[in-house]
Amino acid sequence: MTASDRPAAEGTRQPRVLALANQKGGVGKTTTAINLGTALAAIGETVLVVDLDPQGNASTGLGIDRRQRNLSTYDVLMDEASLAETVLPTGVPSLYIAPSTLDLSGLELEIASARDRAFRLRNSLKALAEDAAAPRFTYVLVDCPPSLSLLTVNAMAAADAILVPLQCEFFALEGLSQLMKTVEQVRSGLNPDLVIHGIVLTMYDARNNLSDQVVQDVRQFMGDKVYETVIPRNVRVSEAPSYGKPVLLYDLKCAGSQAYLKLASEVIQRERLAKAEAAA
């Protein structure tokens, strides 16, 4: 039984919030947000993707035209709209998105002096969970920009855990320590319960010896924090966003789609294990 099958009486409607973060660009954050969200929805969860990247690629990749984005996460973080008003359905059943616009790029200056500037997303998610008319989300995936900015801090302050996409390239581990340092700072000052959910290795090329070396290095450095599932470099994954579709809709049978389905199962498995350990 998935979380979305449970009756409301069983407990809180607060979803599990995972922030997809890495200050390096081009590591597969948005691709993972789109396709992990789709895979989780496919196995029975009700998922919201929150697009916090001013580029808005997660919104575009889920088929949301810029002309449809009358309200966006910018309006939410400016306290000018609720998250419930912003959420749009996608072409995937049980998968929704709060889209972003380029306005987000100026947000940091606009709310710099606000006392609650780091908690705007957390407050909005709490209000959404309490809105009886909104879908009962079981997972929220926050797609962060490629920087450790106020937008990423908002995501970390709101999240239960961080999911870190890491490209299988020579400089994969470079910058990871900086990200971990930021997580520690957020944990000590804003969100003491924040944990690393896992690190997902992306763009793996089996023909490249370097990819194997990176996998070994990251597993040695981060241990069981690294998911068993590795996302391969796959042309179908790269093509799908240009059609406004997750790869699971574009080509379910390709290696990329199958990897994201495995990753979704692994995420669920880790959630169950963490819950069992907490109850013990």
Secondary structure, DSSP 8 states (H G I E B T S, - for coil): --GGGS-GGGS----EEEEE--SSSSSSHHHHHHHHHHHHHHTT--EEEEE--TT-HHHHHTT--GGG-SS-HHHHHTTSS-HHHH-EE-SSTTEEEE---GGGGGHHHHSTT-TTTTSHHHHHHHHHHT-TTS---SEEEEE--SS-SHHHHHHHHH-SEEEEEEESSTTTTTTHHHHHHHHHHHHHHT-TT-EEEEEEEEEE-TT-HHHHHHHHHHHHHHGGGEEEEEEE--HHHHHGGGGTS-HHHH-TTSHHHHHHHHHHHHHHHHHHHHHHHHH-
